[in-house]
Amino acid sequence: MDYIAALFPPTVMAIAFIGVIVTMVKSQGGANKYKEDAAVDAAFAARTKAEPGAGETRD
């Protein structure tokens, strides 16, 4: 029975990792893509508006 106790934690972690990857892949593209892009664009615009000199390039 020790082998079951030794294999249980890695098996649970592998299943959780696969679940995370599947969730990430499913949430890419489609209708969610536009919502994510809009949220990132809004955050970027707010940050560039708040920072003085943002948008200027340095040489």
All heavy atoms as a GROMACS GRO file, in nm:
protein
  430
    1MET      N    1   0.081  -0.120   0.000
    1MET     CA    2   0.000   0.000   0.000
    1MET      C    3   0.085   0.127   0.000
    1MET      O    4   0.033   0.235  -0.024
    1MET     CB    5  -0.094   0.001   0.121
    1MET     CG    6  -0.200  -0.108   0.119
    1MET     SD    7  -0.299  -0.110  -0.028
    1MET     CE    8  -0.416   0.016   0.004
    2ASP      N    9   0.214   0.112   0.029
    2ASP     CA   10   0.301   0.229   0.029
    2ASP      C   11   0.312   0.289  -0.111
    2ASP      O   12   0.329   0.409  -0.126
    2ASP     CB   13   0.440   0.194   0.080
    2ASP     CG   14   0.443   0.171   0.230
    2ASP    OD1   15   0.350   0.221   0.297
    2ASP    OD2   16   0.534   0.102   0.278
    3TYR      N   17   0.306   0.204  -0.214
    3TYR     CA   18   0.317   0.257  -0.350
    3TYR      C   19   0.198   0.343  -0.386
    3TYR      O   20   0.210   0.439  -0.462
    3TYR     CB   21   0.337   0.144  -0.452
    3TYR     CG   22   0.223   0.045  -0.459
    3TYR    CD1   23   0.118   0.064  -0.547
    3TYR    CD2   24   0.222  -0.069  -0.378
    3TYR    CE1   25   0.014  -0.026  -0.554
    3TYR    CE2   26   0.118  -0.159  -0.384
    3TYR     CZ   27   0.014  -0.138  -0.473
    3TYR     OH   28  -0.089  -0.226  -0.480
    4ILE      N   29   0.081   0.314  -0.333
    4ILE     CA   30  -0.036   0.398  -0.358
    4ILE      C   31  -0.017   0.534  -0.292
    4ILE      O   32  -0.044   0.639  -0.352
    4ILE     CB   33  -0.165   0.330  -0.310
    4ILE    CG1   34  -0.193   0.207  -0.395
    4ILE    CG2   35  -0.283   0.426  -0.314
    4ILE    CD1   36  -0.311   0.125  -0.350
    5ALA      N   37   0.032   0.533  -0.170
    5ALA     CA   38   0.057   0.659  -0.099
    5ALA      C   39   0.165   0.740  -0.169
    5ALA      O   40   0.161   0.864  -0.170
    5ALA     CB   41   0.096   0.630   0.046
    6ALA      N   42   0.261   0.675  -0.231
    6ALA     CA   43   0.368   0.744  -0.301
    6ALA      C   44   0.322   0.800  -0.435
    6ALA      O   45   0.370   0.904  -0.480
    6ALA     CB   46   0.487   0.651  -0.321
    7LEU      N   47   0.229   0.733  -0.501
    7LEU     CA   48   0.184   0.776  -0.633
    7LEU      C   49   0.067   0.874  -0.629
    7LEU      O   50   0.040   0.942  -0.728
    7LEU     CB   51   0.144   0.655  -0.717
    7LEU     CG   52   0.260   0.564  -0.760
    7LEU    CD1   53   0.207   0.443  -0.832
    7LEU    CD2   54   0.358   0.640  -0.846
    8PHE      N   55  -0.004   0.881  -0.518
    8PHE     CA   56  -0.122   0.966  -0.511
    8PHE      C   57  -0.092   1.115  -0.530
    8PHE      O   58  -0.156   1.179  -0.615
    8PHE     CB   59  -0.196   0.942  -0.379
    8PHE     CG   60  -0.325   1.016  -0.369
    8PHE    CD1   61  -0.435   0.978  -0.445
    8PHE    CD2   62  -0.337   1.126  -0.285
    8PHE    CE1   63  -0.554   1.047  -0.437
    8PHE    CE2   64  -0.455   1.197  -0.277
    8PHE     CZ   65  -0.564   1.157  -0.354
    9PRO      N   66   0.002   1.176  -0.457
    9PRO     CA   67   0.027   1.320  -0.475
    9PRO      C   68   0.070   1.358  -0.617
    9PRO      O   69   0.016   1.454  -0.673
    9PRO     CB   70   0.135   1.352  -0.373
    9PRO     CG   71   0.121   1.247  -0.269
    9PRO     CD   72   0.078   1.124  -0.342
   10PRO      N   73   0.164   1.286  -0.681
   10PRO     CA   74   0.199   1.324  -0.818
   10PRO      C   75   0.084   1.307  -0.916
   10PRO      O   76   0.069   1.385  -1.010
   10PRO     CB   77   0.314   1.231  -0.856
   10PRO     CG   78   0.361   1.169  -0.731
   10PRO     CD   79   0.252   1.182  -0.630
   11THR      N   80   0.000   1.208  -0.893
   11THR     CA   81  -0.116   1.187  -0.980
   11THR      C   82  -0.214   1.302  -0.967
   11THR      O   83  -0.265   1.353  -1.067
   11THR     CB   84  -0.185   1.053  -0.945
   11THR    OG1   85  -0.089   0.949  -0.955
   11THR    CG2   86  -0.300   1.026  -1.039
   12VAL      N   87  -0.241   1.346  -0.846
   12VAL     CA   88  -0.331   1.458  -0.823
   12VAL      C   89  -0.275   1.585  -0.885
   12VAL      O   90  -0.347   1.661  -0.951
   12VAL     CB   91  -0.358   1.477  -0.672
   12VAL    CG1   92  -0.433   1.607  -0.645
   12VAL    CG2   93  -0.434   1.358  -0.617
   13MET      N   94  -0.146   1.607  -0.870
   13MET     CA   95  -0.084   1.726  -0.928
   13MET      C   96  -0.088   1.721  -1.080
   13MET      O   97  -0.110   1.824  -1.145
   13MET     CB   98   0.061   1.740  -0.879
   13MET     CG   99   0.071   1.775  -0.733
   13MET     SD  100  -0.010   1.930  -0.691
   13MET     CE  101   0.092   2.046  -0.776
   14ALA      N  102  -0.068   1.606  -1.138
   14ALA     CA  103  -0.073   1.592  -1.284
   14ALA      C  104  -0.213   1.621  -1.336
   14ALA      O  105  -0.231   1.691  -1.436
   14ALA     CB  106  -0.028   1.453  -1.325
   15ILE      N  107  -0.313   1.571  -1.268
   15ILE     CA  108  -0.452   1.596  -1.308
   15ILE      C  109  -0.485   1.745  -1.294
   15ILE      O  110  -0.548   1.804  -1.383
   15ILE     CB  111  -0.549   1.509  -1.225
   15ILE    CG1  112  -0.531   1.362  -1.262
   15ILE    CG2  113  -0.694   1.553  -1.245
   15ILE    CD1  114  -0.601   1.265  -1.171
   16ALA      N  115  -0.440   1.808  -1.187
   16ALA     CA  116  -0.465   1.952  -1.168
   16ALA      C  117  -0.393   2.032  -1.276
   16ALA      O  118  -0.449   2.128  -1.332
   16ALA     CB  119  -0.418   1.996  -1.030
   17PHE      N  120  -0.271   1.995  -1.310
   17PHE     CA  121  -0.194   2.065  -1.414
   17PHE      C  122  -0.264   2.053  -1.549
   17PHE      O  123  -0.277   2.152  -1.622
   17PHE     CB  124  -0.053   2.008  -1.421
   17PHE     CG  125   0.033   2.078  -1.521
   17PHE    CD1  126   0.080   2.205  -1.498
   17PHE    CD2  127   0.067   2.015  -1.640
   17PHE    CE1  128   0.160   2.270  -1.591
   17PHE    CE2  129   0.147   2.077  -1.733
   17PHE     CZ  130   0.194   2.205  -1.709
   18ILE      N  131  -0.310   1.934  -1.582
   18ILE     CA  132  -0.383   1.914  -1.708
   18ILE      C  133  -0.509   1.999  -1.709
   18ILE      O  134  -0.544   2.060  -1.810
   18ILE     CB  135  -0.414   1.765  -1.729
   18ILE    CG1  136  -0.284   1.689  -1.757
   18ILE    CG2  137  -0.515   1.744  -1.842
   18ILE    CD1  138  -0.297   1.538  -1.754
   19GLY      N  139  -0.578   2.006  -1.597
   19GLY     CA  140  -0.699   2.089  -1.589
   19GLY      C  141  -0.669   2.236  -1.611
   19GLY      O  142  -0.744   2.307  -1.680
   20VAL      N  143  -0.559   2.285  -1.555
   20VAL     CA  144  -0.520   2.425  -1.575
   20VAL      C  145  -0.489   2.451  -1.722
   20VAL      O  146  -0.533   2.551  -1.780
   20VAL     CB  147  -0.400   2.461  -1.486
   20VAL    CG1  148  -0.338   2.593  -1.526
   20VAL    CG2  149  -0.442   2.465  -1.341
   21ILE      N  150  -0.414   2.362  -1.785
   21ILE     CA  151  -0.378   2.380  -1.926
   21ILE      C  152  -0.503   2.376  -2.014
   21ILE      O  153  -0.520   2.460  -2.104
   21ILE     CB  154  -0.277   2.272  -1.970
   21ILE    CG1  155  -0.148   2.284  -1.890
   21ILE    CG2  156  -0.251   2.279  -2.119
   21ILE    CD1  157  -0.077   2.416  -1.904
   22VAL      N  158  -0.593   2.284  -1.988
   22VAL     CA  159  -0.716   2.275  -2.067
   22VAL      C  160  -0.799   2.402  -2.052
   22VAL      O  161  -0.852   2.455  -2.149
   22VAL     CB  162  -0.798   2.150  -2.027
   22VAL    CG1  163  -0.938   2.153  -2.084
   22VAL    CG2  164  -0.725   2.024  -2.072
   23THR      N  165  -0.809   2.454  -1.930
   23THR     CA  166  -0.884   2.577  -1.906
   23THR      C  167  -0.821   2.695  -1.980
   23THR      O  168  -0.891   2.776  -2.040
   23THR     CB  169  -0.889   2.607  -1.755
   23THR    OG1  170  -0.950   2.497  -1.689
   23THR    CG2  171  -0.968   2.733  -1.727
   24MET      N  172  -0.688   2.703  -1.979
   24MET     CA  173  -0.620   2.811  -2.050
   24MET      C  174  -0.644   2.802  -2.200
   24MET      O  175  -0.669   2.904  -2.265
   24MET     CB  176  -0.469   2.807  -2.020
   24MET     CG  177  -0.434   2.851  -1.881
   24MET     SD  178  -0.262   2.825  -1.836
   24MET     CE  179  -0.176   2.906  -1.966
   25VAL      N  180  -0.636   2.683  -2.255
   25VAL     CA  181  -0.655   2.666  -2.399
   25VAL      C  182  -0.799   2.699  -2.438
   25VAL      O  183  -0.823   2.765  -2.539
   25VAL     CB  184  -0.616   2.523  -2.442
   25VAL    CG1  185  -0.660   2.494  -2.584
   25VAL    CG2  186  -0.466   2.504  -2.427
   26LYS      N  187  -0.895   2.656  -2.357
   26LYS     CA  188  -1.036   2.682  -2.390
   26LYS      C  189  -1.071   2.830  -2.381
   26LYS      O  190  -1.161   2.877  -2.450
   26LYS     CB  191  -1.127   2.603  -2.296
   26LYS     CG  192  -1.138   2.459  -2.331
   26LYS     CD  193  -1.240   2.389  -2.242
   26LYS     CE  194  -1.258   2.245  -2.282
   26LYS     NZ  195  -1.359   2.178  -2.199
   27SER      N  196  -1.001   2.905  -2.295
   27SER     CA  197  -1.036   3.045  -2.278
   27SER      C  198  -0.970   3.134  -2.383
   27SER      O  199  -0.994   3.254  -2.386
   27SER     CB  200  -0.997   3.093  -2.138
   27SER     OG  201  -0.856   3.096  -2.126
   28GLN      N  202  -0.887   3.079  -2.469
   28GLN     CA  203  -0.822   3.157  -2.573
   28GLN      C  204  -0.912   3.164  -2.696
   28GLN      O  205  -0.976   3.066  -2.732
   28GLN     CB  206  -0.689   3.093  -2.613
   28GLN     CG  207  -0.591   3.086  -2.500
   28GLN     CD  208  -0.553   3.222  -2.446
   28GLN    OE1  209  -0.522   3.311  -2.521
   28GLN    NE2  210  -0.558   3.235  -2.316
   29GLY      N  211  -0.914   3.279  -2.760
   29GLY     CA  212  -0.989   3.294  -2.883
   29GLY      C  213  -1.138   3.309  -2.858
   29GLY      O  214  -1.187   3.314  -2.746
   30GLY      N  215  -1.212   3.320  -2.966
   30GLY     CA  216  -1.357   3.332  -2.958
   30GLY      C  217  -1.401   3.463  -2.896
   30GLY      O  218  -1.334   3.566  -2.909
   31ALA      N  219  -1.514   3.461  -2.830
   31ALA     CA  220  -1.570   3.581  -2.769
   31ALA      C  221  -1.482   3.631  -2.655
   31ALA      O  222  -1.475   3.750  -2.630
   31ALA     CB  223  -1.711   3.552  -2.718
   32ASN      N  224  -1.416   3.539  -2.585
   32ASN     CA  225  -1.332   3.580  -2.472
   32ASN      C  226  -1.212   3.662  -2.519
   32ASN      O  227  -1.164   3.749  -2.446
   32ASN     CB  228  -1.281   3.457  -2.396
   32ASN     CG  229  -1.391   3.386  -2.323
   32ASN    OD1  230  -1.490   3.447  -2.285
   32ASN    ND2  231  -1.377   3.257  -2.304
   33LYS      N  232  -1.164   3.636  -2.639
   33LYS     CA  233  -1.046   3.708  -2.689
   33LYS      C  234  -1.073   3.858  -2.696
   33LYS      O  235  -0.989   3.938  -2.657
   33LYS     CB  236  -1.006   3.654  -2.826
   33LYS     CG  237  -0.884   3.722  -2.884
   33LYS     CD  238  -0.844   3.656  -3.013
   33LYS     CE  239  -0.726   3.714  -3.081
   33LYS     NZ  240  -0.643   3.806  -3.016
   34TYR      N  241  -1.189   3.896  -2.743
   34TYR     CA  242  -1.221   4.038  -2.756
   34TYR      C  243  -1.235   4.105  -2.620
   34TYR      O  244  -1.194   4.219  -2.602
   34TYR     CB  245  -1.347   4.057  -2.840
   34TYR     CG  246  -1.329   4.000  -2.978
   34TYR    CD1  247  -1.400   3.888  -3.020
   34TYR    CD2  248  -1.238   4.056  -3.067
   34TYR    CE1  249  -1.381   3.835  -3.147
   34TYR    CE2  250  -1.218   4.004  -3.194
   34TYR     CZ  251  -1.290   3.894  -3.233
   34TYR     OH  252  -1.270   3.841  -3.358
   35LYS      N  253  -1.292   4.034  -2.523
   35LYS     CA  254  -1.304   4.090  -2.389
   35LYS      C  255  -1.167   4.109  -2.326
   35LYS      O  256  -1.140   4.211  -2.263
   35LYS     CB  257  -1.391   3.999  -2.301
   35LYS     CG  258  -1.538   4.000  -2.338
   35LYS     CD  259  -1.622   3.933  -2.232
   35LYS     CE  260  -1.599   3.785  -2.231
   35LYS     NZ  261  -1.687   3.711  -2.142
   36GLU      N  262  -1.079   4.010  -2.343
   36GLU     CA  263  -0.945   4.020  -2.287
   36GLU      C  264  -0.867   4.131  -2.354
   36GLU      O  265  -0.798   4.208  -2.287
   36GLU     CB  266  -0.872   3.887  -2.302
   36GLU     CG  267  -0.930   3.775  -2.217
   36GLU     CD  268  -0.872   3.639  -2.251
   36GLU    OE1  269  -0.782   3.634  -2.337
   36GLU    OE2  270  -0.915   3.541  -2.191
   37ASP      N  271  -0.876   4.140  -2.486
   37ASP     CA  272  -0.804   4.245  -2.559
   37ASP      C  273  -0.853   4.383  -2.516
   37ASP      O  274  -0.773   4.475  -2.499
   37ASP     CB  275  -0.821   4.228  -2.709
   37ASP     CG  276  -0.743   4.108  -2.763
   37ASP    OD1  277  -0.658   4.055  -2.691
   37ASP    OD2  278  -0.770   4.070  -2.879
   38ALA      N  279  -0.983   4.399  -2.499
   38ALA     CA  280  -1.039   4.528  -2.458
   38ALA      C  281  -0.992   4.564  -2.318
   38ALA      O  282  -0.959   4.680  -2.290
   38ALA     CB  283  -1.191   4.524  -2.464
   39ALA      N  284  -0.986   4.466  -2.228
   39ALA     CA  285  -0.941   4.493  -2.092
   39ALA      C  286  -0.794   4.534  -2.090
   39ALA      O  287  -0.756   4.627  -2.018
   39ALA     CB  288  -0.963   4.370  -2.004
   40VAL      N  289  -0.713   4.467  -2.168
   40VAL     CA  290  -0.570   4.502  -2.174
   40VAL      C  291  -0.552   4.639  -2.237
   40VAL      O  292  -0.471   4.720  -2.189
   40VAL     CB  293  -0.492   4.394  -2.252
   40VAL    CG1  294  -0.350   4.439  -2.280
   40VAL    CG2  295  -0.491   4.264  -2.174
   41ASP      N  296  -0.624   4.668  -2.344
   41ASP     CA  297  -0.615   4.799  -2.408
   41ASP      C  298  -0.656   4.911  -2.312
   41ASP      O  299  -0.593   5.016  -2.308
   41ASP     CB  300  -0.700   4.804  -2.535
   41ASP     CG  301  -0.641   4.719  -2.646
   41ASP    OD1  302  -0.519   4.687  -2.641
   41ASP    OD2  303  -0.716   4.685  -2.740
   42ALA      N  304  -0.761   4.889  -2.236
   42ALA     CA  305  -0.808   4.990  -2.141
   42ALA      C  306  -0.704   5.012  -2.031
   42ALA      O  307  -0.677   5.126  -1.992
   42ALA     CB  308  -0.941   4.948  -2.082
   43ALA      N  309  -0.646   4.904  -1.980
   43ALA     CA  310  -0.545   4.917  -1.875
   43ALA      C  311  -0.421   4.987  -1.929
   43ALA      O  312  -0.363   5.071  -1.861
   43ALA     CB  313  -0.509   4.779  -1.820
   44PHE      N  314  -0.382   4.954  -2.051
   44PHE     CA  315  -0.265   5.017  -2.111
   44PHE      C  316  -0.289   5.166  -2.134
   44PHE      O  317  -0.203   5.249  -2.108
   44PHE     CB  318  -0.230   4.948  -2.242
   44PHE     CG  319  -0.105   5.001  -2.307
   44PHE    CD1  320   0.019   4.977  -2.251
   44PHE    CD2  321  -0.112   5.075  -2.423
   44PHE    CE1  322   0.133   5.027  -2.309
   44PHE    CE2  323   0.001   5.126  -2.482
   44PHE     CZ  324   0.126   5.101  -2.425
   45ALA      N  325  -0.409   5.200  -2.182
   45ALA     CA  326  -0.442   5.341  -2.206
   45ALA      C  327  -0.444   5.419  -2.075
   45ALA      O  328  -0.396   5.532  -2.069
   45ALA     CB  329  -0.576   5.352  -2.276
   46ALA      N  330  -0.499   5.360  -1.970
   46ALA     CA  331  -0.503   5.428  -1.841
   46ALA      C  332  -0.363   5.448  -1.786
   46ALA      O  333  -0.332   5.553  -1.729
   46ALA     CB  334  -0.587   5.346  -1.742
   47ARG      N  335  -0.278   5.350  -1.805
   47ARG     CA  336  -0.141   5.363  -1.754
   47ARG      C  337  -0.063   5.468  -1.832
   47ARG      O  338   0.010   5.548  -1.773
   47ARG     CB  339  -0.070   5.229  -1.762
   47ARG     CG  340   0.069   5.236  -1.709
   47ARG     CD  341   0.136   5.103  -1.703
   47ARG     NE  342   0.272   5.122  -1.657
   47ARG     CZ  343   0.346   5.029  -1.603
   47ARG    NH1  344   0.296   4.909  -1.589
   47ARG    NH2  345   0.468   5.054  -1.564
   48THR      N  346  -0.077   5.469  -1.964
   48THR     CA  347  -0.003   5.567  -2.042
   48THR      C  348  -0.055   5.708  -2.018
   48THR      O  349   0.022   5.803  -2.024
   48THR     CB  350  -0.008   5.535  -2.192
   48THR    OG1  351  -0.144   5.525  -2.234
   48THR    CG2  352   0.064   5.406  -2.225
   49LYS      N  353  -0.184   5.721  -1.987
   49LYS     CA  354  -0.240   5.852  -1.956
   49LYS      C  355  -0.190   5.902  -1.821
   49LYS      O  356  -0.168   6.020  -1.801
   49LYS     CB  357  -0.392   5.845  -1.956
   49LYS     CG  358  -0.460   5.981  -1.948
   49LYS     CD  359  -0.611   5.967  -1.938
   49LYS     CE  360  -0.668   5.906  -2.065
   49LYS     NZ  361  -0.815   5.902  -2.064
   50ALA      N  362  -0.171   5.811  -1.727
   50ALA     CA  363  -0.131   5.847  -1.591
   50ALA      C  364   0.017   5.879  -1.580
   50ALA      O  365   0.057   5.957  -1.495
   50ALA     CB  366  -0.168   5.734  -1.494
   51GLU      N  367   0.100   5.820  -1.666
   51GLU     CA  368   0.244   5.842  -1.656
   51GLU      C  369   0.285   5.964  -1.736
   51GLU      O  370   0.252   5.976  -1.853
   51GLU     CB  371   0.319   5.720  -1.710
   51GLU     CG  372   0.305   5.597  -1.625
   51GLU     CD  373   0.381   5.479  -1.685
   51GLU    OE1  374   0.441   5.494  -1.793
   51GLU    OE2  375   0.377   5.372  -1.623
   52PRO      N  376   0.357   6.056  -1.673
   52PRO     CA  377   0.407   6.172  -1.749
   52PRO      C  378   0.517   6.126  -1.846
   52PRO      O  379   0.604   6.048  -1.810
   52PRO     CB  380   0.462   6.265  -1.642
   52PRO     CG  381   0.492   6.176  -1.526
   52PRO     CD  382   0.394   6.062  -1.534
   53GLY      N  383   0.508   6.174  -1.967
   53GLY     CA  384   0.608   6.140  -2.066
   53GLY      C  385   0.590   6.002  -2.126
   53GLY      O  386   0.677   5.954  -2.198
   54ALA      N  387   0.479   5.938  -2.096
   54ALA     CA  388   0.456   5.806  -2.153
   54ALA      C  389   0.431   5.819  -2.302
   54ALA      O  390   0.368   5.912  -2.348
   54ALA     CB  391   0.336   5.739  -2.086
   55GLY      N  392   0.481   5.729  -2.377
   55GLY     CA  393   0.465   5.735  -2.520
   55GLY      C  394   0.582   5.801  -2.591
   55GLY      O  395   0.594   5.796  -2.710
   56GLU      N  396   0.666   5.868  -2.511
   56GLU     CA  397   0.785   5.928  -2.569
   56GLU      C  398   0.894   5.822  -2.576
   56GLU      O  399   0.909   5.740  -2.485
   56GLU     CB  400   0.833   6.045  -2.483
   56GLU     CG  401   0.736   6.160  -2.478
   56GLU     CD  402   0.787   6.272  -2.386
   56GLU    OE1  403   0.899   6.259  -2.336
   56GLU    OE2  404   0.713   6.369  -2.369
   57THR      N  405   0.970   5.824  -2.680
   57THR     CA  406   1.079   5.729  -2.693
   57THR      C  407   1.207   5.791  -2.643
   57THR      O  408   1.229   5.911  -2.654
   57THR     CB  409   1.096   5.684  -2.839
   57THR    OG1  410   1.121   5.799  -2.920
   57THR    CG2  411   0.971   5.613  -2.889
   58ARG      N  412   1.292   5.710  -2.587
   58ARG     CA  413   1.420   5.757  -2.538
   58ARG      C  414   1.528   5.711  -2.637
   58ARG      O  415   1.525   5.600  -2.686
   58ARG     CB  416   1.450   5.699  -2.402
   58ARG     CG  417   1.354   5.746  -2.297
   58ARG     CD  418   1.391   5.691  -2.163
   58ARG     NE  419   1.289   5.729  -2.065
   58ARG     CZ  420   1.286   5.684  -1.943
   58ARG    NH1  421   1.376   5.599  -1.902
   58ARG    NH2  422   1.192   5.722  -1.859
   59ASP      N  423   1.624   5.799  -2.661
   59ASP     CA  424   1.735   5.763  -2.750
   59ASP      C  425   1.858   5.726  -2.670
   59ASP      O  426   1.885   5.768  -2.567
   59ASP     CB  427   1.768   5.879  -2.845
   59ASP     CG  428   1.654   5.902  -2.943
   59ASP    OD1  429   1.589   5.803  -2.980
   59ASP    OD2  430   1.631   6.018  -2.979
   0.00000   0.00000   0.00000
